[in-house]
Amino acid sequence: MMMQTHIHLRLAAPEDIPVLRELIDASVRGLQTHDYTPAQIEGALKTVFGVDSQLIADGTYIVAQAEPAAVDLTRAKSTQPELMIVGCGGWSKRKTLYGSDHWTGREDALLDPLH
């Protein structure tokens, strides 16, 4: 019998940033090794891929959480296992097209939907 996983979505919070950094780093290093060289991956992690804390502040960054696959409830402090962050992403209402907190070419002005 397969165990069903429930995914919970919520807005990201500033206290999520350390976990999001680890998740993005692991994702890029794990999923893109067949398409990019190590130098390209390192370059992307220093510029494009990373946490954009402006999106978190704007309320436009979402985290996906799931219950851990195996939890020893006999040692847990409660019967409700803590949800772990398994995905993240967002959208911007600002002129900056892409990037993270590392990107220096940011344009933080709001987009004008009429233009």
Secondary structure, DSSP 8 states (H G I E B T S, - for coil): ------EEEEE--GGGHHHHHHHHHHHHHHHSTTTS-HHHHHHHHHTTSS--HHHHHHT-EEEEEE--S---TTTSSSSS---EEEEEEE--SBS--S--TT-S----SB--TT-
